[in-house]
Amino acid sequence: MNDMLVDVALNFVLKRIVFVNSASHAYSEIMLDEHLALFGANNAGKTASLAATKLMLYPETDFSSCDKKFQFKGKAGTYSKEDSYEFYFPSDKSFLAMEIENDLGTSCVVLYRAGSYRYYRVFLPLPYELVRPLFWNSDTHNFAEDISINKLLAFNKKHNGIHVNDDKRLVELMYHNFARDDSRYCIVPLSDNNRNAVKAFSNIYQMAFDAGTGDSESLADAIATLVEMKRSRPQEKMSADLASIEADYYQLIQKGEELQILNNNKERYAHIKSSFEHLNAKIMEIGKQHAILSRQLTKQKSTYTSSHQQASQDLSEAQSAHQVLSNQYNDLDKKQNQLAGVITQLKNTLDATNQQIVTAQQVMSEHDSTNADELYKSLNVDHQQLAAEQAALSDSEQTAQMLTQMVSQQNNHRQQLDKKKTQAQNIHSLLLSQVAPHTADVLVSLNADFADVAMNLTDAHHRVLDDFANFFTTDSDLLAFEDLVLPNTQTQAFNAEEQATQLRQDIEELEKKIKNIDKKIKEINLTMADSSGESRRKRLTEIAGKIATLDTHLNALKRFDIAMEDLSKYRAELTDKQQSQQAISDELKELELQKRQTSQRLNQAQSKKQQLEENSSKFEFYDTGLKQISKATNHQYYSEEDIENYEVEYVQTHNGNQLELDVAQINKLIAQAGDLVTEQAYLKSEVIDFTKEVPNERVDTFKEIQNLVQMGQIVDAYNTSFTTLAYQQNVQTQQIAEHNNIISNQLKEISDAHQLLTDSIATINKELNTHKISNLDQVRLKLHRHADFNHVYKLYQSYDVTQTKLMGREFYQSLISYVDKHASKRTGLLKMRDIISKISFEYQKSDGTITDKSQSGGTTSTITASIIAILLGRIFMPNSSFKMPIIIDEIGDLDDTNTKTIIECIGQHGFSAFCATPTQRTSVCQSVKRWIHVDYNVLEHVPQVADCVLNIMPEAINFWGTQEDSSSELGLDDESVSNHDSSSSDSSNKESDLAIHRTRTSIDSHEVS
């Protein structure tokens, strides 16, 4: 997946963090997507607000081991899980929220108290402005009614959010989630979402809270974890079976001794093998002749009786019946295959027709319409408008004419809108709303314009109008005057509520039209203003795409009714064909059963005929002699095919003479069989002695050798060992080399680990010194290694593992002990953190002197923040941007130069600075440009949770710079920007300038005081 995304630009932003009855906040929204400084007295909640980002960004769901996971610290030390939980979630009305944005859109994650020191999350596919009403009423500037977890969960369900209470699921959602349906909830674009990557992120983030303390542990943890994250090659792994390395050593020793015994007995085995093969050849030859003669005896005994004739007739009939059934089966099978093709074609046609219907239904659903014809007409109008715009944009003169028409049309719409709004505001003063219903019906029937007349009626008006209306009757569809029907005047009923509803609908429709025409006018103005023609070409491309989409939708809608009819027809035809297919399938099953029965008859007839031919007669004399020979040759069995081959072979080796069955030949074979028994007994004795002196794991020396087959198994067992002896010796040499190579890999991993750490720190040092810090010419990280690592590293440099001899036992014990102690049991990698004793800073001043003495807290904080920005950039996906806050606590301790340096460094790496300090300083305001006085913003109403009183809102942000710069940094919407725009009235400009002056003056006076 990383390879697929390597060239894709991914953008991630943490926009804001929201506190609801949490961390001393009643309700606060703090923007995170630009630099921001928090000023306020000690214990005002600044650092706690900064630390709350850990709860949002770490994949945790509880406060267990809080001192290790979150490290919330105060002057008295690390806070306990009890204190931390009650601080951030003191009530069921306590919530923490963060608004996030990536390329798939804006969403929110909301944390809530779950009890037992746990907290859960919901991920909502909405911007925070749509979530805010759950917690805050912007009109009353007070809490929303009924703030509750149940309300949040119901809201989550309504908007198809995701509820998460599992750490593993959080990792899947929040980190390295780029190509799934839930990727819009990805917060941190890590290059991977494994444990090392997440740990690296949390360790680096924690460094911000340790900045200025001189603590090197978090820096060492961060760098070690970052290096671990980058290591995944199999070559970097330690042996997964370290305990067996020493056992492999002893196995190689034992194997060497076994091979030496085999090498010393090669000639002895060659003699035994030769003797066995000679004996076996004799037995095979006599056995073949025995088989040939036995077969001849069987043939001579055969007689051809009526039984043989009947068997032959039965076989012929069975073969004929089997052939008939096979032909029938093949014909049906062919027919079924043809029908399957027709069904496949029908299914494809049905799928295509159904797809047309689905497309049309999707289009109707998107436009909330159930009438395809009406929607077709509506979309066709859109199509014509787009085509007209396309034609107009193709010519500058036509473009200007279209703009003039749109402006005229827009003015007309605005006049109508003003009229409709006036009518809506005066709905209760309408003339028809004040008269009797009958009078209202008569007047609106006579002239529909009476429905829009607004005036205050006097009693005299009422009397005149009612008297006039009484001349008319409205009982029928046509209005009647003194029982005289007016044929061209329809009776209309006036309904004030319907009139009000119609007015609202007309206003909404006109506003929508005005908005759309405004958008088109802006687009045309941009197009006409763009002398390069790029905007015109871009718009023409957009229009072409929309027209193409409308063509597809219009075609689907046009064929909708026809497709619905075709669908039923095709389904009926498919059902008919499938039923025919099933009928053929059932018939094939029946034929298959009949074929099996016929095959059984055929096999039985063949077997019966063969048996009659082989056993037609008996010759007792030959039977007895052949039995004796068979015993001597171990009762070997030969197939008919083998015997026929032996007969051919015998003729070829005996000058064309066949082996004949007679008394002399039987007696000759009996004598040869006796000699075989004697030779076999002598060879058996030799084999038994050999097996005792040359052990073989496949040979049981206590098992009695019963026959030549067992003896052959023993000879074969040794044959593998001796024929592959040279190969085994070569393998032994290779295994020793491989064994030594395994050891070499362990040692090389030690070297690689050292080199990887050294290279990583060198790279960090190079990037760190792209910014000048304080009066230092250079700042370098210096790696200090543990003593036992240095010992093994020297061991690696001293041994030659390329040799093919095994090394001493003490070598293995020393190496294995170290690797077993320091390598990860899960991954097999050497644990980088165990290599590092500490990482210190080394400073080179402008005069060239180098020192490792601690610098001021401000300098150390500046260095740490720069390192954080560098390290974070290394764990994110290539080409990705992640606008997240880097915490700078106590930024007021920095001098002016370092303040500017640290903010510039963080900004250049694409992050925002999230700072806190008790005292407001000009240098901080100039560099950060946005700040809030925490303790100036307190809830004006009764708090819901004691001690939760802060009420910090985006509009409370102070800024440094011109109005235009400030507006963009504050993220104000278009309307807000326009209120502060330079085109406003002179009085507005003066007020704005005065506001800026007051802000700067307060900064200067505060610093002086």
Secondary structure, 3 states (H helix, E strand, C coil): CHHHHCCCCEEEEEEEEEEEEECCEEEEEEECCCCEEEECCCCCCHHHHHHHHHHHHCCCCECCCHHHHCCCEECCEECCHHHHHHHHCCCCCCEEEEEEEECCEEEEEEEEEEECCEEEEEEECCCHHHHHHHCEECCCCEECCCCCHHHHHHHHHHCCCEEECCHHHHHHHHECCCCCCCHHHCCECECCCCHHHHHHHHHHHHHHHHCCCCCCHHHHHHHHHHHHHCCCCHHHCCCCCCHHHHHHHHHHHHHHHHHHHHHHCHHHHHHHHHHHHHHHHHHHHHHHHHHHHHHHHHHHHCCCCHHHHHHHHHHHHHHHHHHHHHHHHHHHHHHHHHHHHHHHHHHHHHHHHHHHHHHHHHHHHHCCCCCHHHHHHHHHHHHHHHHHHHHHHCCHHHHHHHHHHHHHHHHHHHHHHHHHHHHHHCHHHEHHHHCCHHHHHHHHHHCHHHHHCECCCCHHHHHHHHHHHCCEECCCCEEEECCEEEEEEECCCCCHHHHHHHHHHHHHHHHHHHHHHHHHHHHHHHHHHCCCCHHHHHHHHHHHHHHHHHHHHHHHHHCHHHHHHHHHHHHHHHHHHHHHHHHHHHHHHHHHHHHHHHHHHHHHHHHHHHHHHHCCCCCHHHHHHHHHHHHHCCCCCCCHHHHHHHHHHHHHHCCCCCCCCCHHHHHHHHHHHHHHHHHHHHHHHHHHHHHHHCCCCCCCCCCCCCCHHHHHHHHHHHHHHHHCHHHHHHHHHHHHHHHHHHHHHHHHHHHHHHHHHHHHHHHHHHHHCCCCECCEEEEEEEEEECHHHHHHHHHHHHCCCCCCCCCCHHHHHHHHHHHHHHECCCCCCECHHHHEEEEEEEEEECCCCEECCCCCHHHHHHHHHHHHHHHHHHHECCCEEEECEEEEECHHHCCHHHHHHHHHHHHHCCCEEEEEECCCCHHHHHHHCEEEEHHHCECCCCCCCCCCCECCCHHHCEECCCHHHHHHHHCCCHHHHHHCCCCCCHHHHHHHHHHHHHHHHHHHHHHHC
